[in-house]
Amino acid sequence: MYSEQIRRIVAAHARLQADVNTLDDDSDLYEAGLTSLSTVNLMLALEEHFDVEFLDRMLKRRTFQSIRTLSEAVGELLGTKSPTSLPANEALRGAA
């Protein structure tokens, strides 16, 4: 669902040894060169781009394992946003 956006963010922030365009959605990003430091950079970039915050329970290797697992996590985070957690102007637009 979000894989193309995530792929661009991975390319810009993950500092992989492999070209992200040669990887499929299930390729192991750690095998492609993702490190603990680049995982943090990637997480921050994803949070900023999607305006989400990764939950504590998501802060594990499996979440950042592949573009697919990242897409699932982002989808979950965007799906859990309720109108009360949105800025007031966005909540009003959603109610209209």
Biopython code that builds the backbone (N, CA, C, O; Angstrom):
import numpy as np
from Bio.PDB.StructureBuilder import StructureBuilder

atoms = [
    (1, "MET", "N", (0.824, -1.183, 0.000)),
    (1, "MET", "CA", (0.000, 0.000, 0.000)),
    (1, "MET", "C", (0.876, 1.258, 0.000)),
    (1, "MET", "O", (0.624, 2.185, -0.770)),
    (2, "TYR", "N", (1.874, 1.295, 0.833)),
    (2, "TYR", "CA", (2.768, 2.449, 0.944)),
    (2, "TYR", "C", (4.165, 2.130, 0.434)),
    (2, "TYR", "O", (5.100, 2.898, 0.661)),
    (3, "SER", "N", (4.313, 1.011, -0.249)),
    (3, "SER", "CA", (5.654, 0.517, -0.565)),
    (3, "SER", "C", (6.454, 1.465, -1.449)),
    (3, "SER", "O", (7.663, 1.587, -1.251)),
    (4, "GLU", "N", (5.843, 2.136, -2.405)),
    (4, "GLU", "CA", (6.614, 3.040, -3.272)),
    (4, "GLU", "C", (7.139, 4.246, -2.500)),
    (4, "GLU", "O", (8.283, 4.656, -2.695)),
    (5, "GLN", "N", (6.321, 4.812, -1.633)),
    (5, "GLN", "CA", (6.776, 5.929, -0.800)),
    (5, "GLN", "C", (7.895, 5.464, 0.130)),
    (5, "GLN", "O", (8.908, 6.145, 0.288)),
    (6, "ILE", "N", (7.701, 4.314, 0.733)),
    (6, "ILE", "CA", (8.695, 3.775, 1.660)),
    (6, "ILE", "C", (9.990, 3.463, 0.916)),
    (6, "ILE", "O", (11.078, 3.707, 1.438)),
    (7, "ARG", "N", (9.882, 2.928, -0.288)),
    (7, "ARG", "CA", (11.066, 2.609, -1.086)),
    (7, "ARG", "C", (11.906, 3.874, -1.318)),
    (7, "ARG", "O", (13.132, 3.828, -1.217)),
    (8, "ARG", "N", (11.257, 4.996, -1.628)),
    (8, "ARG", "CA", (11.990, 6.256, -1.841)),
    (8, "ARG", "C", (12.656, 6.723, -0.548)),
    (8, "ARG", "O", (13.776, 7.234, -0.577)),
    (9, "ILE", "N", (11.979, 6.553, 0.574)),
    (9, "ILE", "CA", (12.540, 6.963, 1.865)),
    (9, "ILE", "C", (13.709, 6.054, 2.241)),
    (9, "ILE", "O", (14.728, 6.525, 2.746)),
    (10, "VAL", "N", (13.563, 4.768, 1.999)),
    (10, "VAL", "CA", (14.665, 3.820, 2.253)),
    (10, "VAL", "C", (15.873, 4.209, 1.407)),
    (10, "VAL", "O", (16.999, 4.222, 1.906)),
    (11, "ALA", "N", (15.651, 4.523, 0.140)),
    (11, "ALA", "CA", (16.757, 4.905, -0.743)),
    (11, "ALA", "C", (17.478, 6.148, -0.227)),
    (11, "ALA", "O", (18.699, 6.255, -0.341)),
    (12, "ALA", "N", (16.727, 7.077, 0.335)),
    (12, "ALA", "CA", (17.319, 8.338, 0.786)),
    (12, "ALA", "C", (17.958, 8.255, 2.167)),
    (12, "ALA", "O", (18.901, 8.994, 2.447)),
    (13, "HIS", "N", (17.466, 7.369, 3.041)),
    (13, "HIS", "CA", (17.889, 7.414, 4.440)),
    (13, "HIS", "C", (18.513, 6.136, 5.005)),
    (13, "HIS", "O", (19.125, 6.182, 6.072)),
    (14, "ALA", "N", (18.376, 5.007, 4.325)),
    (14, "ALA", "CA", (18.826, 3.744, 4.924)),
    (14, "ALA", "C", (20.290, 3.427, 4.669)),
    (14, "ALA", "O", (20.855, 2.562, 5.337)),
    (15, "ARG", "N", (20.912, 4.108, 3.720)),
    (15, "ARG", "CA", (22.328, 3.882, 3.406)),
    (15, "ARG", "C", (22.636, 2.410, 3.141)),
    (15, "ARG", "O", (23.591, 1.848, 3.677)),
    (16, "LEU", "N", (21.806, 1.805, 2.303)),
    (16, "LEU", "CA", (21.994, 0.399, 1.972)),
    (16, "LEU", "C", (23.188, 0.222, 1.047)),
    (16, "LEU", "O", (23.555, 1.132, 0.304)),
    (17, "GLN", "N", (23.793, -0.970, 1.103)),
    (17, "GLN", "CA", (24.879, -1.305, 0.199)),
    (17, "GLN", "C", (24.326, -1.701, -1.162)),
    (17, "GLN", "O", (25.030, -1.625, -2.168)),
    (18, "ALA", "N", (23.071, -2.123, -1.195)),
    (18, "ALA", "CA", (22.413, -2.533, -2.435)),
    (18, "ALA", "C", (21.473, -1.422, -2.899)),
    (18, "ALA", "O", (20.963, -0.648, -2.089)),
    (19, "ASP", "N", (21.254, -1.354, -4.198)),
    (19, "ASP", "CA", (20.297, -0.404, -4.763)),
    (19, "ASP", "C", (18.893, -0.862, -4.383)),
    (19, "ASP", "O", (18.502, -1.989, -4.684)),
    (20, "VAL", "N", (18.148, 0.000, -3.732)),
    (20, "VAL", "CA", (16.816, -0.366, -3.259)),
    (20, "VAL", "C", (15.912, -0.768, -4.419)),
    (20, "VAL", "O", (14.971, -1.537, -4.220)),
    (21, "ASN", "N", (16.171, -0.272, -5.613)),
    (21, "ASN", "CA", (15.347, -0.626, -6.773)),
    (21, "ASN", "C", (15.581, -2.054, -7.249)),
    (21, "ASN", "O", (14.795, -2.572, -8.043)),
    (22, "THR", "N", (16.640, -2.696, -6.781)),
    (22, "THR", "CA", (16.899, -4.096, -7.141)),
    (22, "THR", "C", (16.278, -5.049, -6.116)),
    (22, "THR", "O", (16.311, -6.265, -6.305)),
    (23, "LEU", "N", (15.722, -4.514, -5.050)),
    (23, "LEU", "CA", (15.138, -5.328, -3.986)),
    (23, "LEU", "C", (13.635, -5.451, -4.181)),
    (23, "LEU", "O", (12.983, -4.510, -4.634)),
    (24, "ASP", "N", (13.088, -6.606, -3.840)),
    (24, "ASP", "CA", (11.636, -6.698, -3.856)),
    (24, "ASP", "C", (11.106, -6.335, -2.474)),
    (24, "ASP", "O", (11.885, -6.113, -1.548)),
    (25, "ASP", "N", (9.806, -6.275, -2.336)),
    (25, "ASP", "CA", (9.208, -5.816, -1.083)),
    (25, "ASP", "C", (9.515, -6.719, 0.109)),
    (25, "ASP", "O", (9.427, -6.284, 1.258)),
    (26, "ASP", "N", (9.875, -7.975, -0.160)),
    (26, "ASP", "CA", (10.168, -8.910, 0.930)),
    (26, "ASP", "C", (11.666, -9.110, 1.178)),
    (26, "ASP", "O", (12.045, -9.890, 2.052)),
    (27, "SER", "N", (12.510, -8.424, 0.431)),
    (27, "SER", "CA", (13.960, -8.553, 0.632)),
    (27, "SER", "C", (14.345, -8.068, 2.020)),
    (27, "SER", "O", (13.788, -7.098, 2.532)),
    (28, "ASP", "N", (15.302, -8.756, 2.617)),
    (28, "ASP", "CA", (15.781, -8.417, 3.954)),
    (28, "ASP", "C", (16.659, -7.166, 3.881)),
    (28, "ASP", "O", (17.749, -7.195, 3.309)),
    (29, "LEU", "N", (16.179, -6.082, 4.459)),
    (29, "LEU", "CA", (16.924, -4.824, 4.416)),
    (29, "LEU", "C", (18.220, -4.905, 5.219)),
    (29, "LEU", "O", (19.185, -4.209, 4.901)),
    (30, "TYR", "N", (18.255, -5.742, 6.251)),
    (30, "TYR", "CA", (19.479, -5.888, 7.033)),
    (30, "TYR", "C", (20.544, -6.610, 6.219)),
    (30, "TYR", "O", (21.725, -6.278, 6.316)),
    (31, "GLU", "N", (20.141, -7.593, 5.417)),
    (31, "GLU", "CA", (21.095, -8.268, 4.532)),
    (31, "GLU", "C", (21.592, -7.313, 3.451)),
    (31, "GLU", "O", (22.694, -7.476, 2.928)),
    (32, "ALA", "N", (20.764, -6.305, 3.117)),
    (32, "ALA", "CA", (21.138, -5.323, 2.099)),
    (32, "ALA", "C", (21.987, -4.195, 2.676)),
    (32, "ALA", "O", (22.389, -3.287, 1.948)),
    (33, "GLY", "N", (22.264, -4.247, 3.990)),
    (33, "GLY", "CA", (23.168, -3.278, 4.593)),
    (33, "GLY", "C", (22.574, -2.352, 5.631)),
    (33, "GLY", "O", (23.275, -1.471, 6.128)),
    (34, "LEU", "N", (21.296, -2.518, 5.980)),
    (34, "LEU", "CA", (20.699, -1.678, 7.018)),
    (34, "LEU", "C", (21.395, -1.938, 8.356)),
    (34, "LEU", "O", (21.569, -3.090, 8.752)),
    (35, "THR", "N", (21.789, -0.879, 9.044)),
    (35, "THR", "CA", (22.453, -0.988, 10.346)),
    (35, "THR", "C", (21.532, -0.417, 11.423)),
    (35, "THR", "O", (20.476, 0.137, 11.114)),
    (36, "SER", "N", (21.930, -0.552, 12.665)),
    (36, "SER", "CA", (21.108, -0.006, 13.750)),
    (36, "SER", "C", (21.009, 1.515, 13.645)),
    (36, "SER", "O", (19.946, 2.083, 13.898)),
    (37, "LEU", "N", (22.095, 2.172, 13.278)),
    (37, "LEU", "CA", (22.056, 3.627, 13.133)),
    (37, "LEU", "C", (21.174, 4.047, 11.960)),
    (37, "LEU", "O", (20.380, 4.980, 12.080)),
    (38, "SER", "N", (21.313, 3.364, 10.837)),
    (38, "SER", "CA", (20.480, 3.729, 9.693)),
    (38, "SER", "C", (19.012, 3.369, 9.934)),
    (38, "SER", "O", (18.123, 3.991, 9.352)),
    (39, "THR", "N", (18.748, 2.378, 10.782)),
    (39, "THR", "CA", (17.366, 2.057, 11.146)),
    (39, "THR", "C", (16.731, 3.237, 11.875)),
    (39, "THR", "O", (15.578, 3.579, 11.613)),
    (40, "VAL", "N", (17.473, 3.859, 12.784)),
    (40, "VAL", "CA", (16.959, 5.032, 13.499)),
    (40, "VAL", "C", (16.699, 6.177, 12.526)),
    (40, "VAL", "O", (15.655, 6.826, 12.597)),
    (41, "ASN", "N", (17.638, 6.427, 11.621)),
    (41, "ASN", "CA", (17.447, 7.483, 10.621)),
    (41, "ASN", "C", (16.227, 7.195, 9.752)),
    (41, "ASN", "O", (15.447, 8.097, 9.448)),
    (42, "LEU", "N", (16.068, 5.947, 9.360)),
    (42, "LEU", "CA", (14.925, 5.538, 8.549)),
    (42, "LEU", "C", (13.623, 5.733, 9.313)),
    (42, "LEU", "O", (12.649, 6.253, 8.768)),
    (43, "MET", "N", (13.607, 5.320, 10.563)),
    (43, "MET", "CA", (12.404, 5.472, 11.382)),
    (43, "MET", "C", (12.000, 6.945, 11.488)),
    (43, "MET", "O", (10.828, 7.284, 11.324)),
    (44, "LEU", "N", (12.961, 7.808, 11.760)),
    (44, "LEU", "CA", (12.663, 9.241, 11.890)),
    (44, "LEU", "C", (12.138, 9.818, 10.579)),
    (44, "LEU", "O", (11.217, 10.635, 10.586)),
    (45, "ALA", "N", (12.708, 9.404, 9.473)),
    (45, "ALA", "CA", (12.251, 9.889, 8.166)),
    (45, "ALA", "C", (10.832, 9.398, 7.869)),
    (45, "ALA", "O", (10.014, 10.148, 7.336)),
    (46, "LEU", "N", (10.541, 8.151, 8.211)),
    (46, "LEU", "CA", (9.195, 7.616, 8.010)),
    (46, "LEU", "C", (8.187, 8.339, 8.894)),
    (46, "LEU", "O", (7.092, 8.677, 8.446)),
    (47, "GLU", "N", (8.557, 8.574, 10.147)),
    (47, "GLU", "CA", (7.657, 9.290, 11.053)),
    (47, "GLU", "C", (7.343, 10.686, 10.526)),
    (47, "GLU", "O", (6.198, 11.135, 10.572)),
    (48, "GLU", "N", (8.352, 11.353, 10.035)),
    (48, "GLU", "CA", (8.135, 12.708, 9.516)),
    (48, "GLU", "C", (7.288, 12.678, 8.247)),
    (48, "GLU", "O", (6.351, 13.464, 8.107)),
    (49, "HIS", "N", (7.609, 11.787, 7.337)),
    (49, "HIS", "CA", (6.888, 11.733, 6.059)),
    (49, "HIS", "C", (5.411, 11.392, 6.242)),
    (49, "HIS", "O", (4.545, 12.020, 5.633)),
    (50, "PHE", "N", (5.127, 10.396, 7.082)),
    (50, "PHE", "CA", (3.754, 9.931, 7.249)),
    (50, "PHE", "C", (3.039, 10.587, 8.436)),
    (50, "PHE", "O", (1.862, 10.320, 8.679)),
    (51, "ASP", "N", (3.750, 11.442, 9.171)),
    (51, "ASP", "CA", (3.196, 12.101, 10.347)),
    (51, "ASP", "C", (2.634, 11.084, 11.339)),
    (51, "ASP", "O", (1.484, 11.171, 11.768)),
    (52, "VAL", "N", (3.479, 10.125, 11.686)),
    (52, "VAL", "CA", (3.131, 9.078, 12.643)),
    (52, "VAL", "C", (4.252, 8.959, 13.665)),
    (52, "VAL", "O", (5.310, 9.571, 13.515)),
    (53, "GLU", "N", (4.016, 8.177, 14.690)),
    (53, "GLU", "CA", (5.056, 7.842, 15.654)),
    (53, "GLU", "C", (5.004, 6.340, 15.889)),
    (53, "GLU", "O", (3.971, 5.797, 16.279)),
    (54, "PHE", "N", (6.131, 5.674, 15.648)),
    (54, "PHE", "CA", (6.170, 4.229, 15.858)),
    (54, "PHE", "C", (5.922, 3.916, 17.331)),
    (54, "PHE", "O", (6.502, 4.538, 18.222)),
    (55, "LEU", "N", (5.056, 2.948, 17.564)),
    (55, "LEU", "CA", (4.746, 2.518, 18.921)),
    (55, "LEU", "C", (5.919, 1.731, 19.492)),
    (55, "LEU", "O", (6.683, 1.112, 18.751)),
    (56, "ASP", "N", (6.054, 1.761, 20.808)),
    (56, "ASP", "CA", (7.152, 1.037, 21.458)),
    (56, "ASP", "C", (7.205, -0.425, 21.031)),
    (56, "ASP", "O", (8.284, -0.975, 20.815)),
    (57, "ARG", "N", (6.048, -1.047, 20.912)),
    (57, "ARG", "CA", (6.016, -2.471, 20.548)),
    (57, "ARG", "C", (6.495, -2.726, 19.123)),
    (57, "ARG", "O", (6.791, -3.864, 18.762)),
    (58, "MET", "N", (6.574, -1.666, 18.311)),
    (58, "MET", "CA", (7.034, -1.797, 16.924)),
    (58, "MET", "C", (8.542, -1.606, 16.788)),
    (58, "MET", "O", (9.104, -1.853, 15.721)),
    (59, "LEU", "N", (9.183, -1.180, 17.836)),
    (59, "LEU", "CA", (10.611, -0.869, 17.766)),
    (59, "LEU", "C", (11.440, -2.137, 17.920)),
    (59, "LEU", "O", (12.137, -2.344, 18.914)),
    (60, "LYS", "N", (11.336, -2.970, 16.898)),
    (60, "LYS", "CA", (12.094, -4.218, 16.879)),
    (60, "LYS", "C", (12.539, -4.498, 15.450)),
    (60, "LYS", "O", (12.012, -3.928, 14.494)),
    (61, "ARG", "N", (13.479, -5.348, 15.329)),
    (61, "ARG", "CA", (14.099, -5.651, 14.034)),
    (61, "ARG", "C", (13.066, -6.078, 12.989)),
    (61, "ARG", "O", (13.159, -5.669, 11.831)),
    (62, "ARG", "N", (12.109, -6.871, 13.371)),
    (62, "ARG", "CA", (11.133, -7.399, 12.424)),
    (62, "ARG", "C", (10.358, -6.290, 11.722)),
    (62, "ARG", "O", (10.049, -6.420, 10.537)),
    (63, "THR", "N", (10.043, -5.224, 12.408)),
    (63, "THR", "CA", (9.293, -4.115, 11.803)),
    (63, "THR", "C", (10.066, -3.506, 10.639)),
    (63, "THR", "O", (9.471, -3.106, 9.639)),
    (64, "PHE", "N", (11.379, -3.435, 10.763)),
    (64, "PHE", "CA", (12.229, -2.785, 9.767)),
    (64, "PHE", "C", (12.903, -3.788, 8.829)),
    (64, "PHE", "O", (13.811, -3.427, 8.080)),
    (65, "GLN", "N", (12.463, -5.034, 8.872)),
    (65, "GLN", "CA", (13.073, -6.128, 8.116)),
    (65, "GLN", "C", (12.945, -5.952, 6.607)),
    (65, "GLN", "O", (13.865, -6.299, 5.866)),
    (66, "SER", "N", (11.825, -5.420, 6.144)),
    (66, "SER", "CA", (11.599, -5.323, 4.699)),
    (66, "SER", "C", (10.679, -4.146, 4.395)),
    (66, "SER", "O", (10.078, -3.556, 5.293)),
    (67, "ILE", "N", (10.586, -3.829, 3.140)),
    (67, "ILE", "CA", (9.663, -2.770, 2.727)),
    (67, "ILE", "C", (8.231, -3.193, 3.048)),
    (67, "ILE", "O", (7.415, -2.357, 3.436)),
    (68, "ARG", "N", (7.920, -4.468, 2.891)),
    (68, "ARG", "CA", (6.574, -4.951, 3.202)),
    (68, "ARG", "C", (6.244, -4.786, 4.693)),
    (68, "ARG", "O", (5.153, -4.330, 5.035)),
    (69, "THR", "N", (7.166, -5.149, 5.568)),
    (69, "THR", "CA", (6.868, -5.026, 7.000)),
    (69, "THR", "C", (6.766, -3.553, 7.403)),
    (69, "THR", "O", (5.976, -3.198, 8.278)),
    (70, "LEU", "N", (7.559, -2.707, 6.766)),
    (70, "LEU", "CA", (7.441, -1.267, 7.030)),
    (70, "LEU", "C", (6.100, -0.736, 6.545)),
    (70, "LEU", "O", (5.464, 0.072, 7.222)),
    (71, "SER", "N", (5.674, -1.186, 5.380)),
    (71, "SER", "CA", (4.392, -0.761, 4.829)),
    (71, "SER", "C", (3.238, -1.198, 5.738)),
    (71, "SER", "O", (2.289, -0.444, 5.956)),
    (72, "GLU", "N", (3.329, -2.416, 6.261)),
    (72, "GLU", "CA", (2.300, -2.911, 7.186)),
    (72, "GLU", "C", (2.271, -2.073, 8.460)),
    (72, "GLU", "O", (1.200, -1.743, 8.968)),
    (73, "ALA", "N", (3.443, -1.734, 8.968)),
    (73, "ALA", "CA", (3.514, -0.929, 10.199)),
    (73, "ALA", "C", (2.943, 0.468, 9.967)),
    (73, "ALA", "O", (2.171, 0.969, 10.785)),
    (74, "VAL", "N", (3.318, 1.091, 8.865)),
    (74, "VAL", "CA", (2.801, 2.429, 8.553)),
    (74, "VAL", "C", (1.289, 2.360, 8.359)),
    (74, "VAL", "O", (0.561, 3.225, 8.847)),
    (75, "GLY", "N", (0.819, 1.350, 7.659)),
    (75, "GLY", "CA", (-0.620, 1.177, 7.478)),
    (75, "GLY", "C", (-1.354, 1.044, 8.796)),
    (75, "GLY", "O", (-2.422, 1.624, 8.990)),
    (76, "GLU", "N", (-0.772, 0.276, 9.699)),
    (76, "GLU", "CA", (-1.376, 0.129, 11.022)),
    (76, "GLU", "C", (-1.404, 1.471, 11.748)),
    (76, "GLU", "O", (-2.417, 1.832, 12.348)),
    (77, "LEU", "N", (-0.313, 2.197, 11.696)),
    (77, "LEU", "CA", (-0.256, 3.487, 12.383)),
    (77, "LEU", "C", (-1.243, 4.487, 11.788)),
    (77, "LEU", "O", (-1.895, 5.224, 12.528)),
    (78, "LEU", "N", (-1.357, 4.520, 10.498)),
    (78, "LEU", "CA", (-2.295, 5.448, 9.868)),
    (78, "LEU", "C", (-3.733, 5.013, 10.103)),
    (78, "LEU", "O", (-4.631, 5.853, 10.168)),
    (79, "GLY", "N", (-3.960, 3.724, 10.228)),
    (79, "GLY", "CA", (-5.301, 3.214, 10.494)),
    (79, "GLY", "C", (-5.755, 3.447, 11.911)),
    (79, "GLY", "O", (-6.955, 3.456, 12.185)),
    (80, "THR", "N", (-4.795, 3.639, 12.840)),
    (80, "THR", "CA", (-5.161, 3.824, 14.240)),
    (80, "THR", "C", (-5.372, 5.276, 14.603)),
    (80, "THR", "O", (-5.777, 5.588, 15.723)),
    (81, "LYS", "N", (-5.095, 6.183, 13.648)),
    (81, "LYS", "CA", (-5.315, 7.601, 13.952)),
    (81, "LYS", "C", (-6.809, 7.865, 14.032)),
    (81, "LYS", "O", (-7.542, 7.604, 13.079)),
    (82, "SER", "N", (-7.250, 8.371, 15.143)),
    (82, "SER", "CA", (-8.655, 8.738, 15.283)),
    (82, "SER", "C", (-8.781, 10.234, 15.094)),
    (82, "SER", "O", (-7.784, 10.947, 15.201)),
    (83, "PRO", "N", (-9.991, 10.740, 14.814)),
    (83, "PRO", "CA", (-10.170, 12.180, 14.650)),
    (83, "PRO", "C", (-9.679, 12.984, 15.850)),
    (83, "PRO", "O", (-9.267, 14.132, 15.688)),
    (84, "THR", "N", (-9.713, 12.410, 17.046)),
    (84, "THR", "CA", (-9.257, 13.157, 18.219)),
    (84, "THR", "C", (-7.747, 13.283, 18.270)),
    (84, "THR", "O", (-7.219, 14.133, 18.987)),
    (85, "SER", "N", (-7.037, 12.433, 17.504)),
    (85, "SER", "CA", (-5.579, 12.519, 17.513)),
    (85, "SER", "C", (-5.050, 13.406, 16.392)),
    (85, "SER", "O", (-3.848, 13.656, 16.311)),
    (86, "LEU", "N", (-5.946, 13.885, 15.523)),
    (86, "LEU", "CA", (-5.553, 14.741, 14.433)),
    (86, "LEU", "C", (-5.593, 16.195, 14.876)),
    (86, "LEU", "O", (-6.319, 16.537, 15.810)),
    (87, "PRO", "N", (-4.826, 17.053, 14.220)),
    (87, "PRO", "CA", (-4.951, 18.478, 14.497)),
    (87, "PRO", "C", (-6.399, 18.921, 14.268)),
    (87, "PRO", "O", (-7.106, 18.335, 13.449)),
    (88, "ALA", "N", (-6.832, 19.937, 14.978)),
    (88, "ALA", "CA", (-8.234, 20.364, 14.968)),
    (88, "ALA", "C", (-8.767, 20.595, 13.556)),
    (88, "ALA", "O", (-9.884, 20.172, 13.258)),
    (89, "ASN", "N", (-8.019, 21.241, 12.688)),
    (89, "ASN", "CA", (-8.532, 21.515, 11.352)),
    (89, "ASN", "C", (-8.727, 20.247, 10.536)),
    (89, "ASN", "O", (-9.659, 20.182, 9.734)),
    (90, "GLU", "N", (-7.884, 19.243, 10.712)),
    (90, "GLU", "CA", (-8.057, 17.977, 10.009)),
    (90, "GLU", "C", (-9.246, 17.203, 10.568)),
    (90, "GLU", "O", (-9.983, 16.572, 9.810)),
    (91, "ALA", "N", (-9.438, 17.244, 11.877)),
    (91, "ALA", "CA", (-10.557, 16.537, 12.494)),
    (91, "ALA", "C", (-11.873, 17.123, 11.996)),
    (91, "ALA", "O", (-12.826, 16.382, 11.756)),
    (92, "LEU", "N", (-11.937, 18.441, 11.839)),
    (92, "LEU", "CA", (-13.152, 19.064, 11.355)),
    (92, "LEU", "C", (-13.439, 18.696, 9.911)),
    (92, "LEU", "O", (-14.592, 18.463, 9.549)),
    (93, "ARG", "N", (-12.393, 18.641, 9.074)),
    (93, "ARG", "CA", (-12.576, 18.243, 7.682)),
    (93, "ARG", "C", (-13.108, 16.832, 7.582)),
    (93, "ARG", "O", (-13.943, 16.539, 6.726)),
    (94, "GLY", "N", (-12.631, 15.951, 8.452)),
    (94, "GLY", "CA", (-13.085, 14.571, 8.432)),
    (94, "GLY", "C", (-14.532, 14.425, 8.871)),
    (94, "GLY", "O", (-15.213, 13.481, 8.472)),
    (95, "ALA", "N", (-15.007, 15.365, 9.699)),
    (95, "ALA", "CA", (-16.377, 15.297, 10.190)),
    (95, "ALA", "C", (-17.362, 15.889, 9.196)),
    (95, "ALA", "O", (-18.565, 15.649, 9.304)),
    (96, "ALA", "N", (-16.878, 16.652, 8.238)),
    (96, "ALA", "CA", (-17.783, 17.328, 7.292)),
    (96, "ALA", "C", (-18.338, 16.394, 6.262)),
    (96, "ALA", "O", (-19.111, 16.813, 5.401)),
]
sb = StructureBuilder()
sb.init_structure("model")
sb.init_model(0)
sb.init_chain("A")
sb.init_seg("    ")
for serial, (resi, resn, name, xyz) in enumerate(atoms, 1):
    if name == "N":
        sb.init_residue(resn, " ", resi, " ")
    sb.init_atom(name, np.array(xyz, "f"), 0.0, 1.0, " ", f" {name:<3s}", serial, name[0])
structure = sb.get_structure()
